[in-house]
Amino acid sequence: MANSTAAPIPSQVKKNASRSERSERKKRLAKAAQLAEHAESAEQKDTIKSPSNAFSDKKNIMWVVLSGAMALTFVVMLFLPDTGMGGGLISTYAAMLWCGFFGAALFRYRSASGWSGFAYGSVIGLAIQFTSQII
């Protein structure tokens, strides 16, 4: 009757583990679960930082380039005839605003105060606007 279906297969026979073996197994499983949880939380932190990285990264050159391009656009329009940016008050505000944004982005890129960069840029924009009226 050794070949009957009720007889256990030798590979399926469970060996009773001792108390120390069971506790070691529990410790290993707990440690593995803790490492997996730690790795998962680290991955979530990486994915959380990724989308907002462009806005919080002070060393992102893209903001300097974009604000510089807009400032250059408005400054060039000040000196071109018949562009609508000649003598109006809006031309003064536009030059001050975009030159200020460029100054703020440049100062933040250089790890300086963005507010002082905005102030310097605005003053330079105002000076450029006055110069365009003279020329």
Secondary structure in CASP SS format (residue, H / E / C, confidence):
PFRMAT SS
TARGET T0000
AUTHOR 0000-0000-0000
METHOD secondary structure of the structure
MODEL  1
M C 1.00
A C 1.00
N C 1.00
S C 1.00
T C 1.00
A C 1.00
A C 1.00
P C 1.00
I C 1.00
P H 1.00
S H 1.00
Q H 1.00
V C 1.00
K C 1.00
K C 1.00
N C 1.00
A C 1.00
S C 1.00
R H 1.00
S H 1.00
E H 1.00
R H 1.00
S H 1.00
E H 1.00
R H 1.00
K H 1.00
K H 1.00
R H 1.00
L H 1.00
A H 1.00
K H 1.00
A H 1.00
A H 1.00
Q H 1.00
L H 1.00
A H 1.00
E H 1.00
H H 1.00
A H 1.00
E H 1.00
S H 1.00
A H 1.00
E H 1.00
Q H 1.00
K H 1.00
D H 1.00
T H 1.00
I H 1.00
K H 1.00
S H 1.00
P H 1.00
S H 1.00
N H 1.00
A H 1.00
F H 1.00
S H 1.00
D C 1.00
K C 1.00
K C 1.00
N C 1.00
I H 1.00
M H 1.00
W H 1.00
V H 1.00
V H 1.00
L H 1.00
S H 1.00
G H 1.00
A H 1.00
M H 1.00
A H 1.00
L H 1.00
T H 1.00
F H 1.00
V H 1.00
V H 1.00
M H 1.00
L H 1.00
F H 1.00
L C 1.00
P C 1.00
D C 1.00
T C 1.00
G C 1.00
M C 1.00
G C 1.00
G C 1.00
G C 1.00
L H 1.00
I H 1.00
S H 1.00
T H 1.00
Y H 1.00
A H 1.00
A H 1.00
M H 1.00
L H 1.00
W H 1.00
C H 1.00
G H 1.00
F H 1.00
F H 1.00
G H 1.00
A H 1.00
A H 1.00
L H 1.00
F H 1.00
R H 1.00
Y H 1.00
R C 1.00
S C 1.00
A C 1.00
S C 1.00
G H 1.00
W H 1.00
S H 1.00
G H 1.00
F H 1.00
A H 1.00
Y H 1.00
G H 1.00
S H 1.00
V H 1.00
I H 1.00
G H 1.00
L H 1.00
A H 1.00
I H 1.00
Q H 1.00
F H 1.00
T H 1.00
S H 1.00
Q H 1.00
I H 1.00
I C 1.00
END
